[in-house]
């Protein structure tokens, strides 16, 4: 695929190949075709986009490997165009281009509420084939269309119905030219979504007699099936993440029931066989699953089923291994939840919502940059955040927007810790990649968000007016707060926030964004802005300290209210150690279990280990009871769960089992356990080893080169080895600090 390229002039027109239909009915996929003759075949570029999803086939060969193209986005504001080099697919003489259009994000079910036709009810194609820079084929009135092809129904979330007996299309009709214009078209910023790892399935009979396939890995993707059958025999696959307490197939953990007219999220494939060998995989649907229930009247004796993982093209860059098998599995689970949810944009889960939640990306991005080369995926998504930003600077909780909006929806936006992702994600990318462009591109969005936060802070609740810095206290507006604390009822917590606000979370994040934006402005040479944001951050800090500290001390029984000020720099001098000691006491009293929620859990282990409580940080990491990271591992998880008890002790299941957020602890495996810390080309190696792991090794194929840090406990000594591609500061647990040059280095501490 040729990226970031558009035709010099569009001669193509939008074409709609659908017949009149009721908008409430699900439609067959539309197939469009055009026969054309060429003398010269190279160099040839096909420019293509659509309303919906497209799959283009040129002379019998698929164009490109981008599945689910043109990807996700707010198509009203930005619709990306892909450019493919198709020189090798053309031939002198007669050629045929066919394009199949599916519903996708455009017309299919979207988001939390499962809204359909969010961007429109009719699908359409725009394409232009150029040879040596001259258009030789365009989408226009000369095309033919059909709805008689094999894809009888399709939906990205709900599934696909495919009739293999209809693969030879007998009837074609004309197309309709539409005037949708070109103003929202842009060259693609997406890396392609690809088919990647494949997992053969194991067919077994569940206790209730149902036939179920286990693919061994929870993932996002679809199943390729192969079987020999008779024409008209049917096979239905239902996709789910886990088995229930009795060992039977279930979808109860993610299916919200009657959320729309379609009755939940069946994640269902209906395949009608042709006579003989059948090979099939969906083209316009993707699911979150490890298991598939099979219903069929066909003989499965020689059938095979393969799960194909589908996600954006990202090179794996992070590798970690230690002496504890459960921690190694935890790391793999984090990696797989990232793969499952980085499908053109970062989403929360591949089943229930598939939404680009800003809070999830903000919490996970410092970890994501270690695990995979995700710069372009997050960069593209930040563009969606900019498009979704309100005129007043509000950053929506989800980007691209996947609801219908309206007064109620608009009221429930701009949560602290969610909107702040517009600052946190570019900062995480800059620290890892050292590229100022990511700060420049998003600088205006960050400034406008900070203006919004400042204006919101001025609307102080009456009970807080005695705070001399009350104009900098964020105690109004909608917020999720800490969210999903394991021993807190989310419903009751939200009711309290709606009544009293969430000033501790809101003000802390206001400070975090203001202080980071001051640094960003300084990096970009915007000194006047830097001075303004620094002054603002100081005032917000004083508002926070006056409201939540008593003589420099925190008085709370919630771990998050210690983690946040430690991590964000809201404390001064000895206050940091005092808060870390108090946090340590809370964790110990809680049986070495956390009670932090969505926002502060990523910083919990670092807040302890960086302040002398490494042993407690490791006991948290190795906690096998709920809530604890290894509880899910011991329950057989292959991904990170949305909640700590996604599979309860009695085997009952609930909530998504593929959310990457709590997998942010894997970032600490790099930055804390093995101590790899890179900030825009400045490297520090500061490991926090502990005997409980025996040994640990992290390798990061960073933008600066391969960084490797390892340690091992042996006979009376602790041995270290480091490989660095640039000069690095080394900080060892015995207090020694020194600088090393590029290359391999070893050291040890006698015990």
Secondary structure, DSSP 8 states (H G I E B T S, - for coil): -B-S---SS----EEE------TTS----EEEEEEEEES---SEEEEEEEESEEEEEETTEES-S-TTBT--S-TTT-EEEEEEE-GGG--SEEEEEEEEEE-HHHHS-BTTTTB-SSS-SS-EEEEEEEETTEEEEE-STT-EEES-SSEEEEETTTEEEEEGGG-S----B--EEE---STTEEE-----EEEEEEEE-EEEE-TTS-EEEEEEEEEEEEEEEEEEE-TT-EEEEEEESEE-TTS-EE-TTT--SSSSTT-S---EEEEE--SEEEEE--SS--EEEEEEEEEESS--TT-EEEEEEEEE---B-EEEEES-HHHHHHHHHHHHHHHHHBSSSB-S-TTTT---BHHHHHHHHHHHHHHB--HHHHHHHHHHHHHH--TTS---SBSS--S---HHHHHT---TTTTTHHHHHHHHHHHHH--THHHHHHHHHHHHHHHHHHHHHTS--GGGTTSTTGGG---SS---TT---TTS-HHHHHHHHHHH--HHHHHHHHHHHHHHHHHHHHHTT-HHHHHHHHHHHHHHHHHHHHHHEETTEE--S-THHHHHHHHHT---TTHHHHHHHHHHHHHHHTTS-----TTTHHHHHHHHHTTT-HHHHHHHHT--SSSSHHHHHHTT-SS--SSTTSB-TTS-B-S-S---GGGGHHHHIIIIIS-EEEETTEEEE-----TTTSEEEEEEEETTEEEEEEEEEETTEEEEEEEESS-EEEE-TTS-EEEE-SEEEEEEEE-
